[in-house]
Amino acid sequence: TNNHVVAGASKIQVTLADGRIDGTASFLGVPRMLEAVEWSGGRLRFLTRSESVSGNEAPREMGQLYEVWREGETLRVRVQIRRSHSVDPPLEFVAQRQ
């Protein structure tokens, strides 16, 4: 099974094969591999990683925690960005299946 979900500038591609969930999620337009994938209670949760650079500072790792669930005919997505020095409030939006 191969599903694509588009939400604003983000794109999530998920593949289910032999009971294993793989795929990518774009963050700022760059596809990143899904890590720590979990399916429970009708919700898909996973992590992606990226780096941010500010001025002359060394790159800092960021983690994007995703949670995707169905609400009626709608797919809801929540993303929380964890930076090395802070955690952003979660963003929540509606996704469209392609």
Z-matrix of the N, CA and C atoms (Angstrom, degrees):
N
C 1 1.450
C 2 1.517 1 107.93
N 3 1.326 2 115.92 1 135.75
C 4 1.460 3 120.61 2 -179.27
C 5 1.525 4 107.75 3 -132.29
N 6 1.307 5 117.92 4 119.11
C 7 1.455 6 122.61 5 -179.56
C 8 1.514 7 110.07 6 -123.98
N 9 1.342 8 114.43 7 142.11
C 10 1.464 9 121.69 8 175.38
C 11 1.520 10 107.03 9 -117.86
N 12 1.300 11 116.88 10 134.93
C 13 1.456 12 122.42 11 176.31
C 14 1.516 13 107.11 12 -125.40
N 15 1.326 14 116.48 13 130.57
C 16 1.454 15 121.12 14 179.59
C 17 1.518 16 108.70 15 -116.87
N 18 1.302 17 117.03 16 131.14
C 19 1.468 18 122.43 17 178.77
C 20 1.517 19 107.26 18 -139.96
N 21 1.332 20 115.87 19 104.17
C 22 1.459 21 119.34 20 -177.69
C 23 1.510 22 109.64 21 59.27
N 24 1.306 23 118.10 22 -125.82
C 25 1.457 24 122.17 23 -179.61
C 26 1.526 25 111.62 24 -89.65
N 27 1.325 26 117.57 25 -0.24
C 28 1.460 27 121.19 26 -179.82
C 29 1.515 28 110.65 27 -93.92
N 30 1.325 29 115.85 28 149.30
C 31 1.458 30 121.57 29 175.72
C 32 1.512 31 108.10 30 -138.17
N 33 1.316 32 115.93 31 130.54
C 34 1.460 33 122.14 32 179.15
C 35 1.520 34 107.14 33 -116.44
N 36 1.320 35 116.85 34 125.46
C 37 1.453 36 121.84 35 176.24
C 38 1.514 37 107.63 36 -118.39
N 39 1.338 38 116.03 37 122.82
C 40 1.454 39 121.70 38 -175.69
C 41 1.524 40 109.24 39 -124.93
N 42 1.340 41 116.08 40 135.50
C 43 1.451 42 122.28 41 177.25
C 44 1.525 43 108.52 42 -123.94
N 45 1.329 44 115.98 43 133.82
C 46 1.462 45 121.71 44 176.60
C 47 1.523 46 107.19 45 -114.74
N 48 1.318 47 116.81 46 119.00
C 49 1.454 48 122.10 47 178.45
C 50 1.525 49 109.08 48 -145.94
N 51 1.323 50 115.66 49 129.27
C 52 1.469 51 121.21 50 179.26
C 53 1.530 52 112.07 51 53.85
N 54 1.337 53 117.00 52 38.15
C 55 1.457 54 121.41 53 178.11
C 56 1.518 55 114.75 54 75.51
N 57 1.313 56 117.32 55 6.99
C 58 1.468 57 121.77 56 -178.43
C 59 1.531 58 109.32 57 -111.24
N 60 1.323 59 116.11 58 135.05
C 61 1.462 60 122.07 59 177.95
C 62 1.519 61 108.27 60 -102.53
N 63 1.331 62 115.98 61 123.14
C 64 1.461 63 122.83 62 176.83
C 65 1.512 64 108.30 63 -128.62
N 66 1.321 65 116.39 64 170.53
C 67 1.455 66 119.23 65 174.15
C 68 1.506 67 112.77 66 152.55
N 69 1.344 68 113.48 67 -165.53
C 70 1.457 69 121.52 68 179.53
C 71 1.526 70 109.38 69 -137.80
N 72 1.299 71 114.97 70 157.94
C 73 1.467 72 122.39 71 171.38
C 74 1.515 73 106.36 72 -135.36
N 75 1.324 74 116.01 73 133.31
C 76 1.456 75 117.96 74 179.03
C 77 1.517 76 108.94 75 -85.98
N 78 1.298 77 115.47 76 141.57
C 79 1.452 78 122.72 77 173.79
C 80 1.507 79 105.22 78 -132.18
N 81 1.312 80 117.58 79 117.53
C 82 1.457 81 123.40 80 -174.21
C 83 1.529 82 110.64 81 58.97
N 84 1.336 83 115.92 82 36.21
C 85 1.454 84 121.72 83 174.34
C 86 1.511 85 115.99 84 82.53
N 87 1.333 86 118.91 85 -0.38
C 88 1.463 87 122.12 86 -178.69
C 89 1.530 88 108.98 87 -109.48
N 90 1.357 89 118.26 88 118.17
C 91 1.468 90 119.74 89 178.68
C 92 1.526 91 111.27 90 -64.78
N 93 1.323 92 115.24 91 135.24
C 94 1.466 93 121.01 92 179.28
C 95 1.521 94 108.94 93 -129.90
N 96 1.324 95 116.76 94 142.56
C 97 1.462 96 121.79 95 -177.99
C 98 1.528 97 111.09 96 -64.44
N 99 1.330 98 115.45 97 142.42
C 100 1.460 99 120.74 98 175.22
C 101 1.520 100 108.59 99 -74.98
N 102 1.325 101 116.44 100 136.08
C 103 1.462 102 122.89 101 177.06
C 104 1.522 103 108.06 102 -127.31
N 105 1.315 104 116.09 103 160.44
C 106 1.472 105 122.01 104 176.07
C 107 1.533 106 110.94 105 48.36
N 108 1.341 107 116.14 106 47.34
C 109 1.458 108 121.67 107 -176.78
C 110 1.524 109 109.69 108 -74.01
N 111 1.326 110 115.45 109 134.55
C 112 1.463 111 121.72 110 -178.95
C 113 1.524 112 109.29 111 -142.09
N 114 1.319 113 116.36 112 135.30
C 115 1.465 114 122.24 113 174.41
C 116 1.517 115 107.07 114 -121.05
N 117 1.329 116 117.27 115 116.71
C 118 1.459 117 120.52 116 177.00
C 119 1.520 118 109.42 117 -157.53
N 120 1.320 119 115.52 118 144.61
C 121 1.459 120 120.85 119 177.19
C 122 1.520 121 113.41 120 58.62
N 123 1.348 122 117.39 121 30.41
C 124 1.458 123 120.44 122 179.94
C 125 1.514 124 114.20 123 75.22
N 126 1.322 125 116.84 124 14.82
C 127 1.470 126 121.36 125 -179.76
C 128 1.518 127 110.43 126 -124.79
N 129 1.335 128 115.06 127 137.29
C 130 1.450 129 122.36 128 175.36
C 131 1.523 130 107.28 129 -99.92
N 132 1.322 131 115.97 130 125.73
C 133 1.465 132 121.19 131 178.42
C 134 1.528 133 108.42 132 -124.37
N 135 1.329 134 115.74 133 140.89
C 136 1.457 135 119.75 134 177.63
C 137 1.523 136 109.54 135 -160.79
N 138 1.315 137 114.86 136 170.77
C 139 1.456 138 123.96 137 -177.39
C 140 1.522 139 108.53 138 -125.16
N 141 1.320 140 117.06 139 142.76
C 142 1.463 141 122.49 140 166.07
C 143 1.526 142 106.99 141 -125.37
N 144 1.320 143 116.07 142 159.03
C 145 1.468 144 120.84 143 -178.78
C 146 1.531 145 110.35 144 -126.28
N 147 1.314 146 114.65 145 148.06
C 148 1.463 147 121.13 146 175.06
C 149 1.522 148 107.70 147 -151.78
N 150 1.313 149 116.06 148 178.71
C 151 1.461 150 121.56 149 177.42
C 152 1.517 151 109.63 150 -125.74
N 153 1.318 152 115.51 151 148.91
C 154 1.460 153 120.31 152 173.50
C 155 1.522 154 108.14 153 -121.21
N 156 1.318 155 115.20 154 147.39
C 157 1.459 156 121.39 155 179.76
C 158 1.514 157 107.68 156 -128.67
N 159 1.319 158 116.06 157 133.32
C 160 1.455 159 121.34 158 178.76
C 161 1.526 160 108.73 159 -128.30
N 162 1.306 161 115.68 160 113.35
C 163 1.470 162 120.06 161 178.49
C 164 1.515 163 111.92 162 59.43
N 165 1.325 164 115.60 163 -131.20
C 166 1.464 165 121.39 164 -179.06
C 167 1.522 166 112.95 165 -92.33
N 168 1.331 167 116.64 166 5.95
C 169 1.465 168 119.91 167 -178.70
C 170 1.525 169 110.70 168 -71.15
N 171 1.314 170 115.56 169 157.14
C 172 1.467 171 120.90 170 175.41
C 173 1.530 172 109.09 171 -68.01
N 174 1.339 173 118.12 172 150.62
C 175 1.472 174 120.35 173 177.99
C 176 1.526 175 111.07 174 -58.56
N 177 1.332 176 115.01 175 144.02
C 178 1.465 177 121.58 176 178.05
C 179 1.521 178 108.61 177 -118.21
N 180 1.329 179 115.67 178 137.52
C 181 1.461 180 120.01 179 179.77
C 182 1.525 181 110.76 180 -76.83
N 183 1.321 182 114.41 181 141.97
C 184 1.462 183 121.53 182 174.55
C 185 1.518 184 107.19 183 -125.93
N 186 1.322 185 115.87 184 143.35
C 187 1.456 186 120.97 185 174.13
C 188 1.513 187 109.09 186 -116.53
N 189 1.332 188 116.06 187 136.53
C 190 1.460 189 121.19 188 177.08
C 191 1.526 190 107.04 189 -110.90
N 192 1.324 191 116.25 190 112.95
C 193 1.460 192 121.57 191 179.52
C 194 1.519 193 108.82 192 -94.25
N 195 1.331 194 116.73 193 119.56
C 196 1.464 195 122.71 194 -178.27
C 197 1.525 196 110.18 195 -107.50
N 198 1.316 197 115.11 196 146.73
C 199 1.457 198 122.40 197 170.57
C 200 1.526 199 106.42 198 -138.94
N 201 1.341 200 116.92 199 125.82
C 202 1.461 201 122.33 200 -177.38
C 203 1.525 202 107.90 201 -124.27
N 204 1.334 203 116.51 202 132.25
C 205 1.459 204 120.14 203 178.11
C 206 1.523 205 110.42 204 -148.80
N 207 1.314 206 114.22 205 159.12
C 208 1.464 207 120.89 206 179.97
C 209 1.515 208 109.03 207 -94.99
N 210 1.326 209 114.89 208 136.01
C 211 1.464 210 122.21 209 176.93
C 212 1.525 211 105.79 210 -130.50
N 213 1.347 212 116.70 211 95.55
C 214 1.459 213 120.44 212 -172.48
C 215 1.513 214 108.74 213 67.00
N 216 1.322 215 117.27 214 -123.87
C 217 1.466 216 122.14 215 178.00
C 218 1.529 217 112.14 216 -95.51
N 219 1.305 218 116.74 217 7.91
C 220 1.463 219 122.74 218 -174.97
C 221 1.522 220 110.44 219 -106.91
N 222 1.327 221 116.80 220 141.55
C 223 1.461 222 122.08 221 170.44
C 224 1.524 223 107.91 222 -99.73
N 225 1.304 224 116.03 223 123.93
C 226 1.462 225 122.02 224 178.49
C 227 1.523 226 108.22 225 -103.18
N 228 1.325 227 116.30 226 145.56
C 229 1.463 228 122.49 227 178.94
C 230 1.515 229 108.64 228 -132.03
N 231 1.314 230 115.32 229 134.68
C 232 1.469 231 121.39 230 173.29
C 233 1.527 232 106.90 231 -123.01
N 234 1.322 233 115.91 232 131.91
C 235 1.469 234 121.92 233 179.17
C 236 1.516 235 108.07 234 -126.83
N 237 1.318 236 115.38 235 132.09
C 238 1.458 237 120.16 236 174.67
C 239 1.530 238 107.53 237 -124.56
N 240 1.323 239 116.04 238 127.60
C 241 1.457 240 121.56 239 -178.19
C 242 1.527 241 108.76 240 -97.99
N 243 1.329 242 114.17 241 124.81
C 244 1.466 243 120.63 242 178.01
C 245 1.515 244 108.17 243 -111.34
N 246 1.313 245 114.78 244 115.71
C 247 1.463 246 121.42 245 178.28
C 248 1.526 247 108.19 246 -97.97
N 249 1.303 248 117.23 247 166.52
C 250 1.463 249 120.43 248 -178.69
C 251 1.528 250 111.54 249 -62.60
N 252 1.330 251 117.10 250 -23.00
C 253 1.462 252 120.74 251 -175.34
C 254 1.535 253 113.79 252 -118.84
N 255 1.354 254 117.90 253 -2.09
C 256 1.465 255 119.44 254 -178.44
C 257 1.531 256 110.58 255 -165.77
N 258 1.325 257 115.31 256 167.40
C 259 1.459 258 122.65 257 175.57
C 260 1.521 259 107.38 258 -125.25
N 261 1.331 260 116.33 259 123.74
C 262 1.468 261 120.74 260 179.13
C 263 1.520 262 110.69 261 -77.23
N 264 1.335 263 118.10 262 152.39
C 265 1.461 264 119.95 263 172.72
C 266 1.535 265 108.92 264 -61.27
N 267 1.344 266 117.37 265 147.64
C 268 1.463 267 118.94 266 -179.13
C 269 1.526 268 112.24 267 -65.64
N 270 1.332 269 115.36 268 145.44
C 271 1.457 270 123.43 269 172.97
C 272 1.526 271 106.34 270 -102.85
N 273 1.319 272 117.15 271 137.86
C 274 1.454 273 120.08 272 178.81
C 275 1.526 274 108.68 273 -129.63
N 276 1.345 275 116.10 274 137.01
C 277 1.450 276 120.31 275 -178.56
C 278 1.520 277 110.58 276 -153.57
N 279 1.325 278 115.75 277 169.29
C 280 1.456 279 124.08 278 178.80
C 281 1.528 280 107.62 279 -96.72
N 282 1.333 281 116.97 280 135.89
C 283 1.457 282 122.02 281 179.88
C 284 1.529 283 109.62 282 -108.47
N 285 1.314 284 115.98 283 159.56
C 286 1.461 285 122.63 284 176.19
C 287 1.506 286 108.71 285 -118.27
N 288 1.333 287 115.89 286 134.52
C 289 1.465 288 121.61 287 178.56
C 290 1.521 289 108.99 288 -82.43
N 291 1.331 290 116.75 289 139.29
C 292 1.469 291 121.32 290 177.75
C 293 1.496 292 110.05 291 -120.51
